[in-house]
């Protein structure tokens, strides 16, 4: 749950007139620094590490006992003790080394001359003269140089004091995680306080220097000494676009170990002040978060979508809220709550953009209670979502389930027989004026869907046989509101679904390429029958047509959801072969080829009637409904070597002698972190009927996709991606980035240009191009400036894992 960046009280881009001046740093060999030799660990980005040497003296019998060693010792006139030569004092975990030490007569104060060395539990301090208390471990050292070994922190101070409570106060001091002899960056303050117990430091009149140039100033700054969370300001985020300026200054509240909050005021010069926040909590059986933002009276600055009217949201309040909670009453009984809402469908495009242009297409609303038993699965939920589109037509608004009740179960016997029960009762509603949508889309109401099934599965080493019968019964009670209609409001439909699946498995051993293999040959035969039922008056609450795939060869279902049941009378046949390494059983190669033959036309479409689409108006729809055979589907997976792999699929129409869809991919994965992805996709227009009309491509799709990540060294990653739409002769996406990971800092810089389809894939007329350059600079141990790109790099370049700073 932790957040860890830089915490500040005030940030600015000016420097203070009264600047602290710490003493010059010591060379590496005086700071316990050991350069790596041949024993450098893989991926090391630092050229060495801090190593604390052994103590000069063994510990005393009690933590309070003081042990000493010196070349000479004598008593002074006031009863003090004078130690000279190689003087070493040890009390508990603290050890002092000095050429000359004076211990007062009360034996509770030590005065040491420099150059001296003080060690204490992974802490090294070198300096000039010092005064130490033997009864409280308090100390004051002039011209100090310190190292915290585990945290890789070091710095210099005109004066360093160890307080009685264990904290360290430094005057005119510096702080950095860079290696000795490096001044890439350091934080300098007039007064720095280090609290190792709490894992936090503070500084007043502090400035950040990069090289020798001051770049940032704080009257007061709070920074972490380890990975523990601390309250305070996070690094601000700044963005520039044309004539607009965007500045966000988050403040993090570490309220408790199991809950926290972030408050983020954000100024956008084209829109105004937006206030955002997030609260998170974690309990043994529950967890959740709530986030949101509010902007009062938008100034109407231009958004990035050229298809919107000018100043479309001027004067309007803009906001969003998103709450999520999940937990369990027992291991089998769980619940889930979610509520999200936004003021308009353009909110996240205007304010919620990030480097990856992450799409927020909807905000979910959900209340769910589920029970998972050994036999039964029970669920009760109320569900809906806000579709984030602008403008949003009534017929594009989603249906709510208020409520939805599910009861599913399965039984099996040792003789191979099994039974299944699936049932659901749902009330569907949506907030629309039913007079403004087509009559077929204006209904709301309840639906009960029952699907009992029985079958038998016989498995042997040489094959399998599975006859299966399912009965689908659906009943509706519909309401058309104010619409005047003669459509039936009480509808029922009962459809039997029968299938017979069978396959053989032949296996042989062979030797090839100096290895032992097992090859299988697996022919498969499948038959499915679903009769035709007129569903023209049935509503469409949650149904979509399935895209054709290799898996669809062996399925009787043509639609998702329960509002449409597609008729089918087909036999599917195919053969697959696999090559497995005989010693490990790992699959190296698989090839499958299959096809379906249809004995009847498929008359039921999304409209639900028994009319086949007109050939002149919708050739692809007519052809899909009347064709005698499906395309021949070829699917290949080949792990060529441990690093190279390829995947290929091909859908070929034998009758028309054309390719309906094909895709091929070549992937390279190197253990060192190198990644290469090559891809090619082709799809005939109309071949994929799934989704809304606006989401279906209005042209033949032909795309090339190349992406790579090259780890040039432990410090340097180069990444890139290029996606080209050959049909429309345009680049869909171009990405180039560099990530540099050094010992005390990290840099991510990326340039991206991409095409936005404006939520209408069926046309390119309203598409527009967006672009950006993004920079993030991280000062390790202090924080970072800019927006991280890690998650987007991982999504854009499959197989790439960015180095975490």
C-alpha positions in Angstrom: 0.0 0.0 0.0 3.0 2.3 0.4 3.7 5.5 -1.5 7.3 6.8 -1.4 8.5 9.9 -3.2 9.7 13.2 -1.9 7.7 15.0 0.9 7.9 18.7 1.1 6.1 21.6 2.9 6.6 24.1 0.1 8.1 23.8 -3.4 9.5 26.6 -5.6 11.9 27.3 -8.4 13.9 30.0 -6.5 17.0 29.7 -4.3 17.5 31.2 -0.9 19.8 34.1 -0.5 21.3 32.6 2.7 22.9 29.4 1.4 24.3 26.7 3.5 27.9 25.7 2.8 28.9 22.2 3.9 32.6 21.3 4.0 34.2 19.5 1.1 33.5 15.7 0.8 36.1 13.1 1.7 37.5 10.7 -0.8 35.9 7.2 -1.2 38.6 5.3 0.7 37.8 7.2 3.9 34.0 6.5 3.7 34.0 2.6 4.0 33.5 2.5 0.2 34.7 -0.7 -1.6 34.7 -0.9 -5.3 33.3 -4.0 -6.9 35.9 -6.4 -8.3 35.1 -9.6 -10.1 32.5 -10.3 -7.4 30.1 -7.6 -8.7 26.5 -9.0 -8.6 24.6 -9.3 -11.9 22.9 -6.1 -12.8 24.8 -3.9 -10.4 24.4 -0.2 -11.3 26.7 1.1 -8.6 30.4 0.7 -8.9 30.8 -0.4 -5.3 29.2 -0.6 -1.9 29.7 0.6 1.7 31.1 -2.0 4.0 31.5 -1.4 7.7 34.7 -2.9 9.1 35.0 -5.0 12.3 35.1 -3.2 15.6 38.6 -2.6 17.0 37.5 -3.6 20.5 35.2 -6.4 21.7 32.0 -5.3 23.4 31.8 -4.9 27.1 30.0 -7.2 29.5 27.2 -4.6 29.8 26.0 -2.0 27.3 27.1 0.8 29.7 30.7 -0.5 30.2 33.4 1.6 28.5 36.4 -0.1 27.1 39.5 1.7 25.9 42.8 1.2 24.1 45.6 3.7 23.6 49.4 4.1 23.3 49.6 6.1 26.5 47.5 7.3 29.3 48.0 9.8 32.2 45.9 11.7 34.7 45.6 15.5 34.6 45.6 18.0 37.5 41.8 18.1 37.7 41.4 14.4 37.8 40.8 14.0 34.0 42.3 11.2 32.0 44.4 11.9 28.9 44.7 9.2 26.2 47.2 9.6 23.3 48.3 7.7 20.3 45.9 5.2 18.6 43.0 5.8 21.0 39.9 3.6 20.8 36.9 3.9 23.0 33.9 1.5 22.8 30.6 1.7 24.7 27.9 -0.7 23.5 27.6 -0.4 19.7 29.4 3.0 19.6 33.1 3.2 18.9 35.4 6.3 18.8 38.9 6.4 17.3 41.0 9.5 17.8 44.7 10.5 18.2 44.0 12.3 21.5 41.1 11.9 23.9 40.4 13.6 27.3 37.9 12.0 29.7 36.7 14.4 32.5 37.0 13.5 36.1 33.3 12.5 36.4 33.9 10.0 33.6 30.8 11.1 31.8 32.2 13.4 29.1 34.8 12.7 26.4 36.6 15.4 24.4 38.4 14.1 21.2 40.7 15.8 18.8 40.6 15.1 15.1 40.8 13.6 12.7 38.4 11.2 14.4 36.1 8.3 13.5 32.8 7.5 15.2 30.8 4.3 14.4 27.4 3.3 15.6 25.2 0.5 14.1 25.9 0.9 10.4 26.7 4.6 10.7 30.1 6.2 10.0 31.1 9.7 11.0 34.5 11.3 10.4 35.3 14.8 11.6 37.4 17.2 13.6 37.1 17.8 17.3 34.2 16.2 19.1 32.5 16.1 22.5 30.6 12.9 23.6 28.5 12.0 26.6 29.2 8.5 28.0 26.0 8.3 29.9 23.5 9.2 27.1 25.4 8.7 23.8 24.9 12.4 22.9 27.8 13.8 20.7 28.8 16.9 18.9 31.3 16.8 16.0 32.8 19.6 14.0 33.5 19.3 10.2 31.7 16.0 10.0 31.3 13.5 7.1 28.8 10.8 7.5 27.7 7.5 5.8 24.6 5.4 6.5 25.7 2.1 5.1 22.4 0.2 4.5 20.6 3.2 3.0 23.6 4.3 0.9 23.3 7.8 2.3 26.2 10.1 2.8 26.8 13.8 3.4 28.9 16.5 5.0 28.1 19.0 7.8 29.8 22.0 9.5 28.6 20.5 12.7 26.9 17.2 13.5 25.2 16.5 16.9 23.8 13.2 18.1 20.9 14.0 20.4 20.1 12.1 23.5 17.0 10.6 21.8 19.1 9.1 19.1 18.4 11.6 16.3 21.2 13.5 14.5 21.1 17.2 13.9 23.4 18.6 11.1 24.2 22.3 10.5 25.1 23.6 7.0 24.9 20.0 5.8 24.4 18.0 2.6 22.6 14.7 1.9 22.9 12.4 -1.2 22.8 8.8 -2.3 25.3 9.2 -5.0 28.6 7.4 -4.8 31.7 9.1 -3.2 33.4 11.5 -5.6 30.0 12.1 -7.4 28.1 15.3 -7.2 25.3 14.5 -9.6 22.8 15.6 -7.0 22.7 16.5 -3.3 20.3 18.2 -0.9 21.8 21.0 1.1 20.2 22.6 4.2 21.0 25.0 7.0 19.6 22.6 9.5 19.1 18.8 8.8 17.5 16.4 11.3 17.9 12.6 10.7 15.6 10.3 12.6 16.7 6.7 11.9 14.2 5.4 14.4 11.3 6.8 12.4 13.1 6.6 9.0 12.7 10.2 8.1 14.8 13.4 7.7 13.9 17.1 7.6 15.8 20.1 6.5 15.2 23.9 6.6 16.3 26.4 4.0 17.0 23.5 1.7 18.0 23.5 -1.9 18.5 20.7 -4.5 21.7 21.0 -6.5 22.2 19.0 -9.7 25.9 19.1 -10.4 26.7 22.5 -8.9 23.6 24.2 -10.1 20.7 24.9 -7.6 17.4 23.8 -9.2 14.9 23.7 -6.4 14.4 25.4 -3.0 12.2 24.6 0.0 11.9 26.6 3.3 11.3 23.2 4.9 11.6 19.7 3.4 10.9 16.2 4.7 12.5 13.2 3.1 12.6 9.4 3.7 15.7 7.5 5.1 14.2 4.1 4.2 11.2 2.5 2.6 8.7 3.3 5.4 5.8 5.6 4.5 5.8 9.2 5.8 3.2 12.0 5.7 4.1 15.0 3.6 4.0 16.6 0.2 4.9 14.4 -2.8 6.9 15.7 -5.7 4.7 17.9 -7.9 3.8 17.0 -11.5 4.1 19.7 -14.2 2.9 19.5 -17.7 2.9 21.9 -20.7 0.8 21.6 -23.8 0.6 24.5 -26.3 -0.4 27.5 -24.3 -1.7 25.5 -21.3 0.0 24.8 -18.0 -0.8 21.9 -15.6 0.6 21.7 -12.0 -0.4 19.2 -9.4 0.9 19.1 -5.8 -0.1 16.0 -4.0 0.1 15.7 -0.2 0.3 12.2 1.4 -1.2 11.3 4.8 0.3 8.3 6.5 -2.7 7.9 8.8 -2.0 4.4 10.1 -0.3 1.2 9.1 -3.4 -0.1 7.4 -4.9 3.1 5.9 -3.7 6.3 4.2 -4.9 9.2 2.0 -3.6 11.5 -0.7 -5.0 15.0 -1.4 -4.0 16.6 -4.7 -4.8 20.3 -5.6 -4.2 20.7 -9.3 -4.1 23.9 -11.3 -4.9 23.8 -15.1 -4.6 27.2 -16.7 -7.3 26.4 -19.3 -9.8 24.9 -16.8 -9.2 26.1 -13.3 -8.5 24.5 -9.9 -9.3 20.8 -9.6 -9.1 19.2 -6.2 -8.5 15.4 -6.1 -8.1 12.8 -3.4 -7.8 9.2 -2.6 -8.3 7.2 0.6 -7.2 3.5 1.0 -7.6 1.0 3.7 -6.7 -2.6 4.4 -8.1 -5.0 7.0 -7.6 -8.8 7.5 -10.8 -9.7 5.7 -11.5 -6.4 3.7 -9.9 -3.8 1.6 -11.0 -0.8 -0.3 -10.4 2.7 -1.7 -12.3 5.8 -2.6 -11.0 8.4 -5.0 -12.4 11.4 -6.8 -11.9 15.0 -8.0 -13.9 18.1 -8.4 -13.6 21.3 -10.5 -16.0 24.1 -10.0 -17.2 26.0 -13.1 -14.9 24.8 -15.9 -13.3 27.8 -17.7 -14.0 26.0 -21.0 -10.4 25.4 -22.1 -10.0 23.4 -25.3 -9.9 19.6 -25.0 -7.9 17.4 -27.2 -10.8 16.1 -29.3 -11.3 18.2 -32.4 -14.8 16.7 -32.9 -16.2 18.5 -29.8 -17.8 21.9 -30.0 -15.7 24.8 -28.9 -15.9 25.5 -25.1 -18.2 22.5 -24.8 -18.1 22.3 -20.9 -17.6 26.0 -20.1 -19.2 27.0 -16.8 -20.0 23.4 -15.9 -18.8 21.6 -12.7 -16.5 18.6 -13.7 -16.1 15.7 -11.2 -15.8 12.0 -10.7 -15.9 9.6 -7.8 -14.9 5.9 -7.8 -15.4 3.6 -4.7 -14.3 0.0 -4.5 -14.5 -2.4 -1.6 -14.2 -6.2 -1.4 -14.0 -8.7 1.4 -15.2 -12.0 2.8 -17.4 -13.3 5.6 -15.7 -16.7 5.2 -13.5 -18.5 2.7 -16.5 -19.4 0.7 -18.7 -16.3 1.2 -17.4 -13.2 -0.4 -18.7 -9.7 -1.3 -17.8 -6.9 -3.6 -18.9 -3.3 -3.8 -18.2 -0.7 -6.5 -19.6 2.6 -7.4 -18.3 5.0 -10.0 -19.7 8.2 -11.6 -18.4 11.1 -13.6 -19.9 14.4 -14.6 -19.5 13.8 -18.3 -18.1 11.3 -20.8 -15.1 13.5 -21.6 -13.9 13.9 -18.0 -11.0 11.3 -18.2 -10.0 12.5 -21.6 -9.6 16.0 -20.4 -8.2 15.4 -16.9 -7.3 11.8 -16.4 -4.9 11.3 -19.2 -1.6 9.6 -18.6 1.3 8.7 -20.8 -0.3 5.5 -21.9 -3.6 7.2 -22.7 -5.3 4.6 -20.6 -8.9 4.2 -21.7 -11.5 4.7 -19.1 -14.5 3.6 -21.1 -16.9 3.1 -18.2 -17.3 3.4 -14.4 -18.8 0.4 -12.7 -21.5 0.2 -10.1 -21.8 -3.2 -8.3 -23.1 -4.8 -5.2 -22.2 -8.5 -5.2 -22.5 -11.4 -2.7 -21.3 -14.9 -3.8 -20.9 -18.3 -2.3 -18.6 -21.0 -3.7 -19.3 -24.5 -2.4 -18.2 -27.9 -3.5 -21.4 -28.4 -5.5 -23.2 -25.1 -5.7 -22.2 -21.6 -6.7 -24.7 -18.9 -5.6 -24.6 -15.2 -6.4 -26.8 -12.2 -5.8 -25.8 -8.8 -7.4 -27.0 -5.5 -8.5 -24.9 -4.2 -11.3 -24.6 -1.3 -13.8 -22.1 1.1 -15.2 -21.8 4.6 -16.6 -20.6 4.5 -20.2 -18.1 7.4 -20.7 -18.9 8.6 -24.2 -19.7 12.1 -25.3 -22.3 12.7 -26.6 -24.0 9.5 -25.4 -27.1 8.5 -27.3 -30.0 6.9 -25.3 -29.7 3.6 -27.2 -26.1 3.4 -26.2 -26.8 3.6 -22.5 -26.2 0.3 -20.7 -28.8 -1.8 -18.9 -28.7 -2.2 -15.1 -29.3 -5.5 -13.4 -31.5 -4.8 -10.4 -31.0 -7.5 -9.2 -29.4 -10.6 -10.8 -29.6 -13.9 -9.0 -27.6 -16.9 -10.1 -27.6 -20.6 -8.9 -25.3 -23.0 -10.6 -24.3 -26.6 -9.6 -22.5 -29.6 -11.0 -22.5 -33.3 -10.1 -20.4 -36.2 -11.5 -20.4 -40.0 -11.0 -17.5 -42.4 -11.2 -19.0 -44.1 -14.3 -18.5 -40.9 -16.3 -22.0 -39.5 -16.2 -22.4 -35.9 -15.0 -25.2 -33.3 -14.6 -25.1 -29.5 -14.5 -27.6 -26.9 -13.5 -27.3 -23.2 -14.5 -30.0 -20.7 -13.7 -30.3 -16.9 -13.5 -33.1 -14.4 -12.8 -32.4 -10.8 -13.6 -34.4 -7.6 -13.8 -33.1 -5.2 -16.5 -33.6 -1.5 -16.4 -32.0 1.6 -17.9 -32.5 5.3 -17.6 -33.8 6.4 -21.0 -36.8 7.9 -22.5 -38.3 4.8 -24.2 -40.0 7.0 -26.8 -36.6 8.1 -28.1 -35.2 4.7 -28.9 -36.3 2.1 -31.5 -39.2 -0.1 -30.3 -37.0 -3.2 -30.2 -34.6 -1.5 -27.8 -37.2 0.2 -25.5 -38.2 -2.7 -23.3 -37.2 -3.2 -19.7 -38.2 -6.1 -17.5 -37.3 -9.4 -16.0 -35.7 -12.5 -17.5 -35.4 -16.0 -16.1 -33.0 -18.4 -17.8 -32.7 -22.1 -16.9 -30.1 -24.4 -18.4 -30.0 -27.9 -17.1 -27.5 -30.3 -18.8 -26.5 -33.9 -18.7 -23.8 -35.9 -20.4 -21.2 -38.6 -20.2 -17.5 -38.3 -20.6 -15.4 -41.3 -21.4 -11.6 -40.8 -21.3 -8.9 -43.2 -22.1 -5.2 -42.8 -23.0 -6.1 -43.3 -26.6 -9.1 -41.0 -26.9 -12.4 -39.6 -25.5 -16.1 -39.6 -26.2 -18.7 -37.1 -24.8 -22.3 -36.9 -25.7 -24.1 -34.0 -24.1 -27.6 -32.6 -24.0 -28.7 -29.3 -22.6 -32.1 -27.6 -22.4 -32.2 -23.8 -22.6 -35.5 -22.3 -21.3 -35.9 -18.5 -21.1 -39.0 -16.5 -19.9 -39.5 -12.7 -20.1 -41.9 -10.3 -18.4 -41.4 -7.0 -20.3 -42.5 -3.4 -19.9 -42.5 -0.9 -22.8 -43.4 2.1 -20.6 -45.2 4.8 -22.5 -44.7 3.2 -25.9 -47.8 2.1 -27.8 -47.0 -1.4 -29.0 -48.7 -4.7 -29.8 -45.5 -6.6 -29.0 -45.9 -9.5 -26.6 -44.8 -8.6 -23.1 -44.7 -12.2 -21.8 -42.4 -14.3 -23.9 -41.0 -17.8 -23.4 -38.5 -19.9 -25.4 -37.3 -23.4 -25.0 -34.4 -24.7 -27.1 -32.6 -28.1 -26.9 -28.9 -28.2 -27.5 -27.3 -31.5 -28.4 -23.7 -32.2 -29.1 -21.3 -35.2 -29.6 -17.6 -34.7 -29.1 -15.0 -37.3 -29.9 -11.3 -37.7 -30.4 -8.5 -40.1 -30.8 -4.9 -39.8 -29.5 -2.1 -41.5 -31.3 1.4 -41.3 -29.8 4.8 -42.3 -30.9 8.4 -41.8 -29.8 11.0 -40.4 -32.1 14.6 -39.0 -32.0 15.3 -35.8 -33.8 17.8 -33.0 -33.5 19.8 -35.1 -31.0 16.8 -35.2 -28.6 14.1 -37.7 -27.7 10.5 -36.6 -28.4 7.0 -37.8 -28.1 4.7 -36.9 -31.0 0.9 -37.1 -30.8 -1.6 -37.2 -33.6 -5.1 -36.2 -32.4 -8.0 -36.3 -34.9 -11.3 -34.8 -33.6 -14.9 -35.1 -34.7 -17.7 -32.9 -33.3 -21.4 -32.6 -34.0 -23.8 -30.0 -32.7 -27.5 -29.3 -33.3 -29.6 -26.4 -32.1 -33.0 -25.8 -33.8 -34.3 -22.5 -35.0 -36.6 -20.4 -32.8 -38.1 -17.1 -33.9 -36.8 -14.4 -31.4 -37.8 -11.3 -33.3 -39.8 -9.8 -30.3 -37.2 -10.8 -27.7 -35.2 -7.9 -26.2 -31.4 -7.6 -26.4 -30.2 -6.9 -22.8 -26.8 -8.5 -22.7 -26.1 -10.4 -25.9 -23.4 -10.2 -28.5 -22.4 -12.4 -31.5 -19.3 -14.5 -31.0 -16.3 -13.9 -33.2 -15.4 -17.0 -35.2 -12.3 -18.8 -33.8 -10.7 -22.2 -33.6 -12.5 -22.8 -30.3 -15.9 -22.0 -32.0 -15.4 -25.2 -34.1 -16.1 -27.2 -31.0 -19.0 -25.1 -29.5 -22.7 -25.1 -30.2 -23.1 -21.5 -29.1 -23.1 -18.6 -31.6 -24.0 -15.8 -29.1 -23.0 -14.7 -25.6 -25.6 -13.9 -23.0 -29.1 -15.5 -23.0 -31.2 -13.2 -25.2 -30.3 -14.9 -28.5 -29.8 -18.6 -29.1 -28.4 -19.3 -32.5 -29.5 -22.2 -34.7 -26.8 -24.5 -35.9 -26.6 -27.9 -37.5 -22.9 -28.7 -38.1 -20.2 -31.2 -38.0 -16.7 -30.1 -37.2 -13.6 -32.1 -37.9 -9.9 -31.4 -37.4 -6.6 -32.9 -36.5 -3.8 -31.7 -34.2 -0.3 -32.8 -33.6 2.0 -31.9 -30.7 5.8 -32.5 -30.1 6.8 -32.9 -26.5 10.2 -33.2 -25.0 10.4 -36.7 -23.7 12.4 -35.9 -20.6 10.4 -32.9 -19.3 7.1 -33.2 -21.1 7.4 -29.6 -22.3 5.4 -28.8 -25.4 7.7 -27.4 -28.2 5.4 -27.5 -31.2 1.6 -27.8 -31.8 -0.3 -27.6 -35.0 -4.1 -27.8 -35.4 -6.3 -27.7 -38.5 -10.1 -27.8 -38.5 -13.3 -26.8 -40.3 -17.0 -27.0 -39.9 -19.6 -28.2 -42.5 -23.1 -26.7 -42.1 -26.2 -28.7 -43.0 -28.6 -25.8 -42.7 -28.4 -22.0 -43.0 -28.0 -20.0 -39.8 -31.1 -17.9 -39.9 -31.0 -16.3 -36.4 -29.0 -13.1 -36.2 -28.9 -10.3 -33.7 -32.3 -9.1 -34.8 -33.7 -12.5 -33.7 -35.9 -13.1 -36.7 -35.7 -15.9 -39.2 -34.9 -13.6 -42.1 -31.5 -14.1 -43.7 -29.8 -10.7 -44.5 -30.2 -9.4 -48.0 -27.4 -10.2 -50.3 -27.3 -6.8 -51.9 -27.4 -4.8 -48.8 -25.3 -6.9 -46.5 -23.2 -9.4 -48.5 -21.0 -10.5 -45.6 -23.9 -11.1 -43.3 -25.7 -13.0 -46.0 -22.6 -15.1 -46.8 -22.0 -15.9 -43.1 -25.6 -17.1 -42.8 -25.7 -19.3 -45.9 -22.2 -20.6 -46.5 -21.9 -24.4 -46.4 -18.5 -24.5 -44.8 -16.6 -22.4 -42.3 -13.2 -21.2 -43.2 -10.4 -23.7 -42.7 -8.7 -22.8 -39.5 -5.0 -23.4 -39.0 -3.4 -22.7 -35.7 0.3 -23.1 -34.9 2.5 -22.6 -31.8 6.2 -23.2 -32.0 8.8 -22.7 -29.2 11.7 -22.6 -31.7 14.3 -22.3 -29.0 14.3 -21.2 -25.3 14.4 -17.6 -26.6 12.5 -17.7 -29.9 8.8 -18.5 -30.3 6.2 -18.0 -33.0 2.4 -18.2 -33.3 0.4 -18.3 -36.5 -3.3 -18.6 -37.3 -5.0 -18.6 -40.7 -8.7 -18.6 -41.6 -9.1 -19.5 -45.3 -12.3 -19.7 -47.3 -11.9 -22.5 -49.8 -15.0 -21.6 -51.8 -14.0 -18.0 -52.5 -10.3 -18.9 -52.4 -9.5 -16.0 -50.1 -8.1 -15.3 -46.6 -10.7 -14.1 -44.2 -8.3 -13.6 -41.3 -4.7 -14.3 -40.5 -2.2 -13.3 -37.9 1.4 -14.2 -37.2 3.8 -13.3 -34.4 7.5 -13.8 -33.8 8.8 -13.3 -30.3 12.3 -13.1 -28.8 12.9 -13.2 -25.0 16.5 -13.0 -23.7 17.3 -13.6 -20.0 19.4 -10.5 -20.1 16.2 -8.5 -20.7 16.2 -8.0 -24.5 12.7 -8.3 -26.1 11.6 -8.3 -29.7 8.0 -8.7 -31.0 7.0 -8.8 -34.7 3.4 -9.1 -35.6 1.2 -9.0 -38.7 -2.7 -9.0 -38.8 -5.1 -9.2 -41.6 -8.9 -9.3 -41.3 -11.6 -9.1 -44.0 -14.2 -6.4 -43.4 -17.3 -7.8 -41.7 -15.6 -11.1 -40.7 -15.9 -10.3 -37.0 -19.5 -9.4 -36.3 -19.1 -8.9 -32.5 -19.5 -5.6 -30.7 -21.6 -2.5 -31.5 -21.8 -1.3 -35.1 -19.5 1.6 -34.4 -16.9 -0.8 -33.0 -16.7 -3.0 -36.1 -14.1 -2.1 -38.6 -15.4 -0.5 -41.8 -12.5 -1.6 -43.9 -10.2 -4.6 -44.5 -7.7 -4.5 -41.6 -4.0 -5.0 -42.4 -1.5 -4.0 -39.7 2.1 -4.4 -39.0 3.4 -4.2 -35.4 7.0 -4.1 -34.3 8.2 -3.5 -30.7 11.5 -4.1 -28.9 13.3 -3.5 -25.7 17.1 -3.6 -25.7 18.9 -3.7 -22.4 22.2 -2.3 -23.5 23.6 -2.5 -20.0 22.5 -2.8 -16.4 21.9 1.0 -16.6 20.5 1.5 -20.1 17.2 0.3 -21.7 16.1 1.3 -25.1 12.5 0.7 -26.1 10.4 1.3 -29.2 7.2 0.4 -31.0 5.8 1.1 -34.5 2.2 0.0 -35.5 1.3 0.6 -39.1 -2.2 0.6 -40.7 -1.4 -0.5 -44.3 -5.0 -0.3 -45.4 -5.2 3.5 -44.7 -1.5 4.2 -45.2 -0.9 5.6 -41.7 1.0 5.0 -38.5 -1.3 4.0 -35.7 1.3 4.3 -33.0 4.9 5.4 -32.7 6.9 5.1 -29.5 10.5 5.6 -28.6 12.0 5.7 -25.1 15.1 5.5 -23.1 15.4 4.4 -19.4 18.7 5.1 -17.6 19.2 3.6 -14.2 22.2 4.8 -12.3 23.4 4.3 -8.7 21.7 7.4 -7.3 19.3 8.5 -10.0 17.1 7.3 -12.8 15.7 8.8 -16.0 12.8 7.9 -18.2 12.2 9.8 -21.4 9.7 8.8 -24.1 8.1 10.2 -27.2 4.7 8.9 -28.4 2.4 9.7 -31.3 -0.9 7.8 -31.7 -4.2 7.8 -33.5 -7.5 8.2 -31.5 -10.5 6.6 -33.2 -13.0 8.7 -31.3 -14.9 5.5 -30.2 -15.9 4.8 -33.9 -13.8 2.1 -35.5 -16.2 1.8 -38.5 -14.9 5.1 -39.9 -11.6 7.0 -39.9 -13.2 10.3 -40.8 -13.3 11.5 -37.1 -9.9 10.0 -36.2 -7.3 12.5 -34.9 -3.6 12.3 -33.9 -2.3 13.0 -30.4 1.3 13.1 -29.3 3.5 13.8 -26.3 7.0 13.8 -24.9 7.3 12.6 -21.3 10.2 12.9 -18.9 10.7 11.5 -15.4 13.7 12.1 -13.3 14.2 10.1 -10.0 16.6 11.1 -7.3 17.1 7.8 -5.5 16.5 8.2 -1.8 14.7 11.6 -2.4 12.0 11.1 -4.9 11.2 11.9 -8.5 9.8 14.5 -10.9 7.5 13.7 -13.7 5.1 10.9 -14.7 6.1 7.3 -14.6 5.8 5.2 -17.8 6.6 1.7 -16.4 3.1 0.2 -16.7 2.6 1.5 -20.2 6.0 0.2 -21.4 5.0 -3.2 -20.1 1.6 -3.2 -21.9 3.0 -1.8 -25.2 6.0 -4.2 -25.4 5.0 -7.7 -24.3 7.7 -9.4 -22.3 9.5 -6.2 -21.2 10.0 -5.6 -17.5 11.3 -2.1 -16.7 13.8 -1.7 -13.9 12.2 -0.4 -10.8 14.0 2.7 -9.5 
